[in-house]
Amino acid sequence: MKKHKIILLITFFLLLFNLGNCQSLPHSLPYGYSIKVYVTRVIDGDTFVLSDSQRVRMLGINTPEIARLRKSSEPFADSAFHYTKSLIEGMIIKLTFEGNTYDIFGRILAYVWLTNISGKDSLFIQAELLKAGLCHISHYPKGKRYYDIFYNLRRTAMRKRLGIWNHD
């Protein structure tokens, strides 16, 4: 019941402040430009849908693929999906851009930050997935902003044999 009230409150604020309306984003944005949006649905560990139906692909990481068509899920795909879902689905997040706004599939490319109740950044989602060993580092053009952090988090997950790095 409490979660239902929170969702209604968030929906009200989204309508009031028109958060999540990304339809007018240009093809390229200034380095570090950011917007706040509402996540309606997580598709897999690194892709989700906004309240305006646009899809977002997280910059800098690649999670294992979930089952599609005739392909079975890769190891830890479900874990990555459920972890991302638990962090951002139904939440207001901040997207930060690196220049190119869209990939070749028309998805928004961005770094993703969960915001707290006062609107401040609280969790860097890509970092959380790397820390849990649920993704690989992926290189996008001009996407080098957080790579030192990414490599350190991956190295720690590998040393601890977490997620995809657990080869037992």
C-alpha positions as CSV (number, residue, x, y, z in Angstrom):
1,M,0.0,0.0,0.0
2,K,2.8,2.4,0.9
3,K,4.6,1.7,-2.4
4,H,1.4,2.4,-4.3
5,K,1.1,5.8,-2.7
6,I,4.7,6.6,-3.5
7,I,4.2,5.6,-7.2
8,L,1.1,7.9,-7.3
9,L,3.0,10.7,-5.8
10,I,5.9,10.3,-8.3
11,T,3.4,10.1,-11.2
12,F,1.8,13.3,-10.0
13,F,5.2,15.2,-9.9
14,L,6.1,13.8,-13.3
15,L,2.9,15.2,-14.8
16,L,3.3,18.5,-12.9
17,F,7.0,19.0,-13.9
18,N,6.9,17.1,-17.2
19,L,9.9,15.0,-16.2
20,G,10.8,12.2,-18.6
21,N,9.9,14.1,-21.8
22,C,13.0,13.4,-23.9
23,Q,11.3,13.5,-27.3
24,S,13.0,16.8,-28.2
25,L,16.6,15.8,-27.4
26,P,19.0,16.8,-30.2
27,H,21.3,14.2,-31.7
28,S,24.3,15.6,-29.8
29,L,24.4,17.3,-26.4
30,P,27.2,19.1,-24.6
31,Y,29.5,17.0,-22.5
32,G,28.0,16.5,-19.1
33,Y,24.5,17.7,-20.0
34,S,22.0,16.0,-17.8
35,I,18.2,15.6,-17.3
36,K,15.9,13.9,-14.8
37,V,13.5,11.3,-16.1
38,Y,11.2,8.6,-14.8
39,V,11.8,4.9,-15.5
40,T,8.7,2.9,-16.3
41,R,10.3,-0.5,-17.3
42,V,13.6,-2.3,-17.3
43,I,14.2,-4.4,-20.4
44,D,17.5,-6.0,-19.4
45,G,20.5,-5.3,-17.3
46,D,21.6,-2.3,-19.3
47,T,18.5,-1.1,-21.2
48,F,15.3,0.5,-19.9
49,V,12.2,2.5,-21.0
50,L,11.3,6.0,-19.9
51,S,7.9,7.5,-19.2
52,D,7.8,8.8,-22.8
53,S,8.5,5.3,-24.2
54,Q,12.0,6.1,-25.3
55,R,14.6,3.5,-24.6
56,V,17.9,4.2,-22.8
57,R,21.1,2.2,-23.1
58,M,23.6,2.7,-20.3
59,L,27.0,4.0,-21.5
60,G,30.2,2.2,-20.6
61,I,28.9,-1.2,-19.7
62,N,27.4,-4.3,-21.3
63,T,25.4,-6.8,-19.3
64,P,24.9,-10.5,-20.3
65,E,22.0,-10.9,-22.8
66,I,18.7,-12.3,-21.6
67,A,16.9,-15.0,-23.6
68,R,15.5,-13.7,-26.9
69,L,13.9,-15.5,-29.8
70,R,15.8,-18.8,-30.1
71,K,18.8,-17.8,-28.0
72,S,19.0,-18.7,-24.3
73,S,20.1,-16.3,-21.6
74,E,23.8,-15.8,-21.0
75,P,25.1,-16.6,-17.5
76,F,24.1,-13.9,-15.0
77,A,21.7,-12.1,-17.4
78,D,18.7,-12.6,-15.1
79,S,20.8,-11.4,-12.1
80,A,21.8,-8.2,-14.0
81,F,18.2,-7.6,-15.1
82,H,16.7,-8.1,-11.6
83,Y,19.5,-6.0,-10.0
84,T,18.9,-3.1,-12.4
85,K,15.2,-3.4,-12.0
86,S,15.4,-3.3,-8.2
87,L,17.5,-0.1,-8.5
88,I,15.7,2.1,-11.1
89,E,12.3,0.7,-12.2
90,G,9.6,3.2,-11.0
91,M,12.2,5.7,-10.0
92,I,13.3,9.2,-11.0
93,I,16.9,9.1,-12.3
94,K,19.4,11.5,-13.8
95,L,20.8,10.8,-17.3
96,T,24.2,12.4,-18.1
97,F,25.3,12.6,-21.7
98,E,28.7,12.4,-23.4
99,G,28.0,14.1,-26.7
100,N,26.2,11.6,-29.0
101,T,22.7,11.2,-27.6
102,Y,21.5,8.2,-29.6
103,D,23.0,4.8,-30.7
104,I,22.4,3.2,-34.1
105,F,19.2,1.6,-32.7
106,G,17.7,4.9,-31.7
107,R,18.3,4.4,-28.0
108,I,19.4,7.2,-25.7
109,L,23.0,6.7,-24.6
110,A,23.7,8.0,-21.1
111,Y,25.3,7.5,-17.7
112,V,22.6,6.8,-15.1
113,W,22.3,8.1,-11.6
114,L,19.6,7.2,-9.1
115,T,18.5,10.3,-7.2
116,N,17.4,10.5,-3.6
117,I,14.3,12.1,-2.2
118,S,15.9,15.6,-2.3
119,G,16.9,15.1,-6.0
120,K,20.6,14.6,-5.3
121,D,22.6,11.8,-7.0
122,S,22.8,8.8,-4.7
123,L,23.9,5.8,-6.8
124,F,25.8,5.6,-10.0
125,I,24.1,2.6,-11.7
126,Q,26.9,1.5,-14.0
127,A,29.3,1.5,-11.0
128,E,26.8,-0.6,-9.0
129,L,26.6,-3.2,-11.8
130,L,30.4,-3.4,-12.2
131,K,30.8,-3.6,-8.4
132,A,28.5,-6.6,-8.3
133,G,30.3,-8.3,-11.2
134,L,27.2,-8.2,-13.4
135,C,28.6,-6.5,-16.5
136,H,31.6,-6.0,-18.7
137,I,33.1,-2.6,-19.6
138,S,32.0,-1.5,-23.0
139,H,33.6,1.3,-25.1
140,Y,31.5,3.8,-26.9
141,P,32.9,6.7,-28.9
142,K,34.0,9.5,-26.6
143,G,32.8,7.5,-23.6
144,K,35.8,7.8,-21.4
145,R,34.6,9.9,-18.6
146,Y,34.4,7.3,-15.8
147,Y,36.6,4.5,-17.2
148,D,39.3,4.8,-14.4
149,I,36.5,4.1,-11.9
150,F,35.1,1.3,-14.1
151,Y,38.4,-0.5,-14.4
152,N,39.0,-0.3,-10.6
153,L,35.5,-1.7,-9.9
154,R,35.9,-4.5,-12.4
155,R,39.3,-5.4,-11.0
156,T,37.8,-5.7,-7.5
157,A,34.9,-7.8,-8.7
158,M,37.3,-10.1,-10.6
159,R,39.5,-10.4,-7.5
160,K,36.5,-11.3,-5.4
161,R,35.1,-13.6,-8.1
162,L,31.7,-11.9,-8.1
163,G,29.0,-12.6,-10.7
164,I,30.4,-13.2,-14.2
165,W,33.9,-13.4,-12.7
166,N,33.0,-16.5,-10.7
167,H,34.4,-19.4,-12.7
168,D,33.7,-22.2,-10.2
